[in-house]
């Protein structure tokens, strides 16, 4: 009898991780497409607008005959462009050499942040909103942190109750995640919220991490940044995926307290997380140009208004949203979420339940406004007729 080979070890925290929520959705989308059905997919927050032509052209021109390893921190040109955008957008002065780093999109920065700041046995708690982007939790758990959720409920305008956190909790906290404009609720946060969160971070010695991926997709009033309340104990994370329809380029940045930026600068070369030179060149142009961001902003405003009207016309309860690119709603007539989703799927419209992002999302549905305007118009007609 031949002995079976013994398996090598797999870390328990990895084995316990659930399949990323959108894998099953991709399988459903593929099945419907194979059946020859038109699919209007509002699940994954992946923009399907064209990347602006000047960015595409710059990328092509920047591809060299011979390539070299790109700088992990970002080229000086890119970091200067980012600092210029932050000055124009927020009135915040960032030192390109001390206060910011280019990232390979935002997800890798979000995932890895806890591994740099969590100290097992002392600062081992990460506070995560619920519902929320799942990577906040995953990155924290893989860093060995305890995760505690902060419910986002409509009665509190989908803001976490920071005042409910006791001194013992805050004394163990390594990292507090916030995300506004919010995914999945579509909510915005006032400047006062960021000021209070930063005050708590400084007073209790933890890091405030602000995911600001949707910050340039506001309707009329610019969304505020945590950076506007000082860099100390604050780190903000940004991306070109939404602002400039550059999801596939994988380009973003993090900025804030130079102490944390320096720690990240030290560890990141070992992680191999650097965008190619030609992507960094294109990204520098994207941060330098605000006109295309204004056009993108107007486009998402139109989609938001169109689909909000269609949902509310059929009696759905839509949470207030004036930024980002999500609508968050309850089905009309107290219809169970699963039944509503199944019915809309039969009509070719794919949506995702709010509880995929956390228990506090139960009873809600998220709609990502990522299909083209023409597809959104088609979906609105179906919703007005069938929802």
C-alpha positions in Angstrom: 0.0 0.0 0.0 1.4 3.4 -1.0 1.4 6.1 1.6 -0.5 9.2 0.4 1.6 12.3 0.4 1.2 14.5 3.4 -0.1 18.0 2.7 2.0 20.9 3.5 0.6 23.4 6.0 -1.9 26.1 5.1 -2.5 28.8 7.6 -5.8 28.5 9.4 -6.8 32.0 8.6 -6.4 31.4 4.9 -8.4 28.1 5.1 -11.2 30.0 6.9 -11.5 32.7 4.3 -14.7 32.6 2.2 -14.7 32.8 -1.6 -14.6 36.5 -2.7 -18.3 37.5 -3.1 -18.1 38.4 -6.7 -16.8 35.0 -8.0 -20.3 33.5 -7.8 -21.7 36.6 -9.5 -19.3 36.1 -12.4 -20.5 32.6 -12.8 -24.1 33.7 -12.9 -23.3 36.4 -15.5 -21.4 33.8 -17.7 -24.3 31.4 -17.5 -26.9 34.0 -18.6 -24.6 35.2 -21.4 -24.2 31.6 -22.6 -28.0 31.3 -22.7 -27.9 34.2 -25.1 -29.7 36.6 -22.7 -28.9 40.3 -22.5 -27.3 41.0 -19.1 -27.3 44.4 -17.4 -24.8 43.9 -14.7 -24.9 46.3 -11.7 -23.0 44.1 -9.3 -19.2 44.7 -9.5 -18.0 48.3 -9.1 -16.0 48.2 -12.3 -16.5 51.2 -14.5 -17.3 50.4 -18.1 -16.8 53.9 -19.5 -14.0 54.6 -22.0 -10.7 55.6 -20.5 -10.1 59.1 -21.9 -8.4 59.1 -25.2 -5.5 61.3 -24.1 -4.7 58.8 -21.3 -4.7 55.9 -23.7 -2.6 57.7 -26.2 -0.1 58.7 -23.5 0.1 55.1 -22.4 1.0 53.9 -25.8 3.6 56.6 -26.4 5.2 55.7 -23.0 5.8 52.0 -23.7 9.6 51.7 -24.1 11.7 49.5 -26.3 13.5 48.2 -23.3 11.9 48.1 -19.8 13.3 48.4 -16.3 11.9 47.8 -12.9 9.6 50.7 -11.9 10.0 52.7 -8.6 7.8 51.3 -5.9 7.2 54.8 -4.5 6.1 56.2 -7.8 8.1 58.3 -10.2 8.9 61.9 -9.2 6.6 63.1 -12.0 3.7 61.0 -10.7 4.2 62.0 -7.1 4.3 65.7 -8.1 1.1 65.4 -10.1 -0.6 63.8 -7.1 0.5 66.5 -4.8 -0.8 69.1 -7.3 -4.2 67.5 -7.4 -4.4 67.4 -3.6 -3.6 71.1 -3.5 -6.2 72.0 -6.1 -8.9 69.6 -4.8 -8.5 69.9 -1.0 -6.2 72.8 -0.4 -3.8 70.4 1.3 -0.1 70.7 0.8 1.6 67.3 0.5 5.4 66.8 0.3 5.8 64.5 -2.7 8.9 62.9 -1.1 7.5 62.4 2.4 3.8 62.4 2.5 2.6 60.1 -0.3 3.4 56.9 -2.2 2.0 55.6 -5.5 0.2 52.3 -5.2 -0.9 49.5 -7.5 -4.5 50.6 -7.4 -6.1 50.8 -4.0 -6.9 47.2 -3.1 -3.3 46.1 -2.4 -2.7 49.2 -0.2 -6.0 48.5 1.7 -5.1 44.8 2.1 -1.6 45.3 3.4 -2.1 48.3 5.7 -3.1 46.2 8.8 0.1 44.0 8.4 2.2 47.2 9.0 0.3 48.6 12.0 -1.2 45.7 14.0 0.8 44.7 17.0 -0.4 41.3 18.4 -1.1 41.4 22.1 -1.4 45.2 22.4 -2.6 47.1 19.4 -4.4 44.2 17.8 -7.9 45.6 17.1 -9.1 46.8 13.7 -12.4 48.7 13.5 -14.3 48.1 10.3 -17.7 49.6 9.1 -20.6 47.2 8.5 -21.6 46.9 5.7 -18.2 47.6 3.9 -15.8 46.7 1.2 -14.7 43.2 2.2 -11.0 43.8 1.9 -10.8 45.8 5.1 -11.7 42.7 7.1 -9.7 40.3 5.0 -6.5 42.3 5.3 -7.0 42.7 9.1 -7.7 39.1 9.7 -4.7 38.0 7.7 -2.6 40.3 9.8 -3.7 38.5 12.9 -6.0 41.3 14.1 -9.3 41.0 15.9 -11.9 42.7 13.8 -14.8 44.6 15.4 -17.6 46.0 13.2 -19.3 49.4 13.5 -22.8 49.3 12.1 -23.8 51.7 9.4 -27.6 52.3 9.7 -29.9 54.7 8.1 -31.0 56.3 11.3 -27.4 57.5 11.7 -27.0 58.6 8.1 -24.8 55.5 7.6 -22.1 57.0 9.8 -20.4 54.8 12.5 -21.2 55.8 16.1 -17.7 56.9 17.2 -18.9 58.1 20.5 -20.0 54.6 21.5 -16.4 53.4 21.5 -15.0 53.2 25.0 -11.4 54.0 26.1 -10.5 50.3 26.5 -11.5 49.6 22.9 -9.8 52.7 21.5 -6.7 51.8 23.6 -6.4 48.5 21.7 -7.2 49.9 18.3 -4.5 49.9 15.7 -6.6 51.0 12.7 -10.1 52.5 12.1 -11.4 52.2 8.6 -13.8 54.8 7.1 -15.0 55.1 3.5 -16.9 58.1 2.2 -18.4 58.5 -0.3 -19.4 55.0 0.9 -19.6 51.6 -0.6 -22.2 50.1 -0.5 -24.6 52.7 1.0 -23.8 55.6 -1.3 -23.7 57.9 1.8 -21.5 60.9 2.3 -19.8 62.2 5.5 -19.6 65.8 6.6 -16.3 67.4 7.4 -17.1 67.3 11.1 -17.1 63.5 11.0 -13.5 63.4 9.7 -12.4 66.0 12.2 -13.8 63.9 15.1 -12.3 60.7 13.8 -8.9 62.3 13.4 -9.2 63.8 16.9 -9.9 60.3 18.4 -7.0 58.8 16.4 -4.5 61.3 17.8 -5.9 61.2 21.3 -5.8 57.4 21.6 -2.8 56.7 19.4 -4.3 54.7 16.5 -4.4 55.2 12.7 -7.4 56.6 10.8 -7.5 55.0 7.4 -9.8 56.8 5.0 -10.7 55.0 1.7 -11.5 57.8 -0.7 -11.8 55.9 -4.0 -15.0 57.7 -5.0 -14.2 61.2 -3.7 -14.2 62.9 -7.1 -17.6 61.5 -8.2 -19.8 64.0 -6.3 -22.9 65.7 -7.6 -22.6 69.4 -6.8 -20.9 69.8 -3.4 -17.3 68.4 -3.3 -16.8 65.5 -1.0 -14.4 66.3 1.9 -11.2 64.3 2.7 -9.7 63.2 6.0 -6.5 64.9 4.8 -8.2 68.3 5.3 -8.0 67.8 9.0 -4.2 67.3 9.3 -1.9 64.5 8.4 -1.0 63.3 11.9 -2.4 59.7 12.5 -4.2 59.9 9.2 -3.7 57.9 6.0 -6.0 58.3 2.9 -6.2 56.0 -0.1 -7.1 57.0 -3.6 -7.5 55.4 -7.0 -7.9 56.4 -10.6 -10.2 53.4 -11.3 -13.4 55.4 -10.8 -12.3 59.0 -11.3 -10.7 58.3 -14.7 -12.2 54.9 -15.7 -8.7 53.4 -15.4 -9.6 50.2 -13.4 -7.3 48.0 -15.5 -4.4 50.3 -15.1 -4.2 49.6 -11.4 -3.0 53.0 -10.3 -3.6 54.9 -7.1 -1.9 56.4 -4.1 -1.8 56.7 -0.4 -1.0 59.9 1.5 -0.9 61.2 5.1 1.2 60.9 8.2 4.9 60.8 7.0 5.7 58.3 9.9 3.3 55.7 8.4 4.2 56.6 4.9 7.9 56.0 5.7 7.1 52.6 7.3 5.2 51.6 4.1 8.0 52.9 1.9 10.4 50.6 3.8 8.3 47.4 3.4 6.7 47.9 -0.1 9.8 47.1 -2.2 9.7 43.5 -0.8 6.1 43.2 -2.0 6.6 43.9 -5.7 3.7 46.4 -5.9 4.8 48.9 -8.5 2.9 49.9 -11.6 4.9 49.9 -14.9 6.6 53.1 -15.9 4.2 53.6 -18.8 1.2 53.3 -16.4 2.8 55.8 -14.0 3.3 58.2 -16.9 -0.4 58.0 -17.9 -1.4 58.3 -14.2 0.5 61.6 -13.9 -1.4 63.0 -16.8 -4.7 61.8 -15.3 -4.1 63.6 -12.0 -3.0 66.7 -13.8 -6.2 67.0 -15.8 -9.5 67.9 -14.0 -11.7 68.4 -17.1 -12.2 64.7 -17.8 -13.1 64.1 -14.1 -15.8 66.8 -14.4 -17.3 64.9 -17.4 -17.2 61.7 -15.5 -18.9 63.3 -12.6 -21.7 64.6 -14.8 -22.2 61.2 -16.3 -22.6 59.4 -13.0 -25.0 62.2 -11.8 -27.2 61.4 -14.8 -27.1 57.7 -14.1 -27.9 58.2 -10.5 -30.9 60.5 -11.2 -32.2 58.2 -13.9 -32.1 55.0 -11.9 -33.2 56.6 -8.6 -36.3 57.9 -10.4 -37.0 54.5 -11.8 -36.7 52.8 -8.4 -38.7 55.3 -6.5 -41.4 55.4 -9.2 -42.1 51.7 -8.3 -42.1 52.3 -4.5 -38.5 51.2 -3.6 -37.0 53.1 -0.7 -33.7 54.5 -1.9 -31.1 55.8 0.6 -29.9 59.4 0.1 -26.9 59.6 -2.1 -25.2 62.6 -3.7 -21.7 61.1 -4.5 -19.9 58.0 -5.5 -21.6 55.5 -7.9 -23.9 53.3 -5.8 -27.6 53.3 -5.1 -28.7 51.5 -2.0 -32.3 50.6 -1.7 -35.0 48.4 -0.1 -37.4 46.5 -2.4 -40.9 47.9 -2.8 -43.7 46.5 -0.7 -41.4 44.8 1.8 -40.6 42.1 -0.8 -37.8 39.8 0.5 -34.5 40.8 -1.0 -33.8 37.3 -2.4 -37.1 37.2 -4.3 -36.6 40.7 -5.7 -33.1 39.8 -6.9 -34.3 36.6 -8.5 -37.1 38.3 -10.3 -34.8 41.0 -11.6 -32.3 38.4 -12.7 -35.0 36.8 -14.8 -35.3 40.2 -16.5 -31.6 40.3 -17.1 -30.7 42.8 -14.3 -28.0 41.6 -11.9 -27.8 43.3 -8.5 -26.1 42.3 -5.2 -27.7 42.0 -1.7 -26.4 44.4 0.9 -25.7 41.6 3.4 -22.8 40.5 1.1 -21.0 43.5 2.7 -22.0 42.8 6.3 -24.9 41.9 8.5 -26.1 45.5 8.7 -26.7 45.4 5.0 -29.5 42.8 5.5 -32.7 44.0 3.7 -30.9 46.3 1.3 -29.7 45.9 -2.3 -26.7 47.6 -3.9 -26.7 48.9 -7.4 -23.3 49.9 -8.9 -23.9 52.6 -11.6 -21.2 51.1 -13.8 -23.0 50.1 -17.1 -23.0 52.6 -19.9 -25.6 55.4 -19.9 -27.5 53.6 -22.7 -27.6 50.4 -20.6 -28.7 52.3 -17.6 -31.6 53.8 -19.7 -32.5 50.3 -20.7 -32.5 49.1 -17.1 -34.6 52.1 -16.0 -37.3 51.2 -18.5 -37.4 47.6 -17.3 -37.5 48.7 -13.6 -40.3 51.2 -14.3 -42.3 48.5 -16.0 -41.5 45.4 -13.9 -40.1 46.2 -10.4 
